[in-house]
């Protein structure tokens, strides 16, 4: 497992989240000032200096539940609110989109190029806000500084770490099903033809060498595909007539986005829809403030604009949202815990439980253990 995977996972999933929210806010004619505030607030929180300092430290990946908690907190960093079913659907779309991009990276190092595409799109979202743009530019600089010196082997380890994280996620998404890049069981269809990665050779030849490094024999085999010569350095063309730029916004063209939950027949596909509601959760601010402190000092908006809040619903109706929540399979449940903003023994127990999600049980690396101790110290200081 690579200890440098977390920043790439967070930035790419965050980029996909921004794509989805931007598309739905525009499609449902949310007032421009509110939509811009939502995007700016989320991006400001996402690229908070103190949080990124913690994020870029070498460390193991958070558990799935803990990472979902981070994005739940990030999605609610503005006046927008999502119910659990809508948040589940948003997170499913984010994870499946990035998983597909990782699978299509013909070279492990292409993951960095995917990240740069997400960063470019995020910069475009805040191009009229110089202070936020400077935050994004600083993160861009840190990405270049940390990842460009890495070898191909180190990027291969990062790719393997990402695929291990995604390996049990098989959510069916209508865009992928329609384009026939995903099977009905939620698994992606990987092409076996087209150009091979830059710097590699067409598969089909095994060369054997002696202990002195001299080639002693060759063995041909059938590669089972129709591969062509490598592409030029830095190209994003993928497999023949399927030309794309991985990490760019696939929601830029308005089209319905649906998800199916693998393992259930009760939950039919639903179109996404943004609806407005003026009934915010009165404890949301305090809960998010509390979790923000645990995650390393993320800044949270001060209370005062609750009446201007609105709810985003990724389903056609509230009834469909409730049905999706009820029929969601247990294996797809992230089990996000709501932390009550009260200083009592019960609250402390809940906080301790949350902190346990930031490290895996059993064998722990010294860095993971140290990080958990630091976070617990923050909790004790509340």
N, C-alpha and C positions, 0 to 999 in steps of 0.2 A: 504493500500500500504506500502510495506517495504522500508525503507530508506537505506537498505544495499544490494539492488539488482544490482545496476549499475556496480560494479566491476565484478560480475559474468557474467553479460550480455556482457560486453565489452570483457572480456578475452575469453569467449567461442565463440563468433562471430569472434573474431580475430583469434582464432585457426582454425576455419572452413575456413576462408579466406586464411590462409597460406596453408592449405591442398590443396585447389583448385589451387592456384597459383603454388605451387610446382609441382603438377601433370601435369599441362598444360605446364610449362616450360620444364619439362623433356620429355614429350610426343612429343613436337615440336622441340626437339634438339636445344634449345637455348644454346649457349656456356656456359660451366660450370662456368666460372668466372663471367659472367653477371648474370646468375641465382642465384649464391651464393650472389652476391652483392645485388640483389633485396631482397632476403630473409633476409639478415643481416640488411639492411637499414630499412626495415619495422619492424623487431623485435626490433631493437634499438629504433626506434621512438615509437613503441607500449609500450615499457617498460621504457620510459623516466622517470627519477626520479620525476621531478617537476609535470609532468602530472599525474603520479600515486598518488602523494600526494593529488592532487585535486580529483582524481577519488575515492579514498578510504574514503573520507569524507562522513558521512551520508548525503544523499540527495535523492530527488525524481528522478525518471527516466527522461532522456531527452525525448522530443517528438520524434516521428519516423523520422521526417524530420531532426531534429538536429542530431540525432544519425547517420543517413545516411550521413550527411555532415562530421561528424567525420571520418567515415570509408572511405569516398571519399578522404579525406585529407591523411589518413593513407596509402591507396593503392598507392598514388602518392608520397610517401616519398622517392622514389628511382628514377632510370633512366627509369622505366617502366611507360607507360601511357595507360589509358583506355578511350575510348569514352563513352558517356553517356549510350548507349544501353548495352555495355559490362559491365559497372559498375552496371547497373540495374540487369543484369543477375547474376553477381557475388554476389551481395547483396541478391538476391532472394534465391540462393543456400545456402548461409550462414544461412539465417534466417530460412529456412524450415528445414535444417539439425538439427539446435539446437532446434527448436520447437519440432521436433520428439523426440529428446533425452529427453527433459523436460517431454513430455507426457509419455514416457516409464519409467521414474523414479518411481519405485514402492514405494519408501519412499522419502519424500521431501529432506532428507539429502543426498540422492544419487546425487543430483545436485552438491554437493561439490566434489564427486568422479569423476563425469564427467569433472569438471573443472581441477582436478588433471591430468586426462588423457590428456587433451589438453596441459597442462603445460609440461608434460613429453615429448610429441611430439615436442613441441616448443624447449625444451632443446636439443633434438636430432638434430634439424635443425642447432643449433649454437654450437655444441659440440666442434668444432675446433676453436672457437673464445672466449677465456677466459673472455674478458672484457664484451661481450654481455651476456655470460652465467651467469656471476655474477649478471647482472641486472635481469635476469629471476629468479635466485635463491632468490634474495631479494623479488621479488613479491610472489614467492612461500611461503616464510616465512610470509609475510603479510597476505596471504590467510589463512594460518594455524592459525595465531594469532587472526584474526578477526572472523573466521567462526567456528572453532572447538568448542568454548565454547557455541555456540548458541543452544537453545532447539529445539525439534522437532516442536513445535508450531511456532517458529520464521522461521524455514526452510519452513514450510507450507505456511506462509505468503509470503516468497520470491518466492515460486513456483507459488502461485496465482498471484503475481505481474507480473511474467514472462508470464504466460498464458494470462493475460489481455493485455499485450503488443502485444502478437502474435495472438490474437483471430480473427482479421480480415484478416490475411494473409493466403491465400489458393492457393499458387502457385503449379502447378503440376510439379513434377520432375521425369524424366524418370527412374532413379534408383529406386525410391519408387514405381512408377507405375509398373515396371517390377517385383519387389519383392512382389507386391500386398499388400503393407502396406499403400497405398494411393488410394483413390477413384478417379474417373474421374472428380469429382468436386473440387479436391484439398484437401479434408478432409482426415485425417489419420484414418486408421482402428486400433482400439485398441482391443487387445485380451481380452477375458473374461474367460480365463482358465490358468492353470499353478500355480506355487508356489506363495503364498502371501508374502508380505514383511516381513523381519525379525522383530520379536517382535510383530507381529499381529496374529490374529486368522482367520480361514477360515470363510467367511461371511455366514450367515444363521441362526443366533441366536440373539434374542433380549432379554436382561435381564432387569427386572424392579426391582428397589430398593425402600425401604421405606425411610422416612426422617432420620432414624437412620443409614442408610447404609446397612440394611439387605436385601438380595435378597428375593423378594416376589413372583415372577412369571417369567416364561420363555415362549417365543413365537418363534416357528420355521417359517422360510420362505424360499422360493425357490430363491437361489442367481442367477440363470440363467446362471451359468458357471460351469466349471469343475476344481475347485481349489484344490491345494495340500498343504502340510505342508510348513511352512516357510523355506527359504533358510538360510544358515549360515550367520553370520555377515560379511558385506563387500563384499558379492558376487554380481557379475554383471550378473548372468544368468537370462534371461528374458523369462518367459512363455514357458515352455515345450521345444520343439525342436528348438526354436528360441534363440540360445545362442549367445550373443554378448557382447562386452565391449563398453559401451556408451562413446562417446567422442573420440574414436580412429579414425584413418584416413580411411574412407571408399573409398578413391580414391587411396589407395596404390596398388590396382589391376586396371590396365588400363581398363577403360570401358567408352563408350560415355556418356556424361552428357548433358541432354536436359532439357529445361523448357518450360512449356506451360503457357500462361497467362490466368488465369480464367476470364471469362467474355468477351472473344473475340474468334471469329472463324477464323479471318484473319491470326493470327500468328501461323504458323506451327512450330513443334519442329525442332531445329537445333543442329547439333553436335558442341561441343566446338572446338575452334582452336586458336592457338597462331600464330600471324603473326608479322613480324618485319617491322617497318617503321621508317624512320629517319626524320620525320616531327613533332617535338615536338611543343607544344603550347608555344609561346615566353613569354606569361604572366603567365604561370603556376607557375613558381618559386615564383614570387612576390605575386600571389594570395594565395599560400599555406603558405608563410611566414606570411602574414597578418592574415589569419585564425588561424595559429598556435599560434600567440600572444594572440588572443582572447580566445583560449582554455586553456591557462595557461602556456605558455612557452615551447611548444614542440620545440625541436631543428630540424631545417631543413637544408638540405645540402646547401652548398654555391654554387652559379653558377660556371660553368666552364666546365662541362662535358655534355653539352646539345647535342653535336654531337654524343655521344655514346648512346643516349636514344633510346628506342624502344617501340612500341605500342603492347599491348596485346589485341587480339580480341577473344571474347568468342563465336563467330559465325563462320560458315564455310567460309563466304565471306563478304566483305565490304557491298555488296548489301543487304545481309540478315540482317546485323547489322542495316542498315538504315531502312529496312522494319520493324524490331522489334521496333525501336524507334518510328516510325510513328504510328504503330498499337497498341502500348501499351495502355491499358485502363486507363482512367483518375484516377480511384480509386487506381491504382498501381503506380501512378506517385509520386515521392518523391519531385519533384520541387526543386532540388538543385540549389542554386543561385551562379553564378560566380561573385566574387567581384573584381572589377578593382582596381589595385594598384595605385590609384591617390588620393591625399588629397584635395577633393573638397566636396561641400555640397551633391552632388548626391551620392558619395561614402559613406559619413557618414550616409546618409539615408539608404543605403543598409546594412551597418554594423549594424545599430540599428535594422533593420528588422530581420537580422540573430540572433541577441542577444535575440530577443523576442521569438525565437524558443526554447531557453534553459529553459523556464518556461512556464507553461500552463497559459492561460488567465483565469480570474475569481479569485477564491479563491486561494491564494498562501500561502505556509508555510513560516515562517520567514526565514528558512534556504535557501529556493529557491530564495526568494526575495533578500537576502543578496548576494547570489552567482551571481545573475544577476547584482546587483550594482557593485560588484567587477569587473566583466567582462566589464561592461560599462566604469568603471574607466580606465581599460587597454586601451580600445578603444580611450578614450579622450586623453590618453597620447601619442598616435601614432604621 
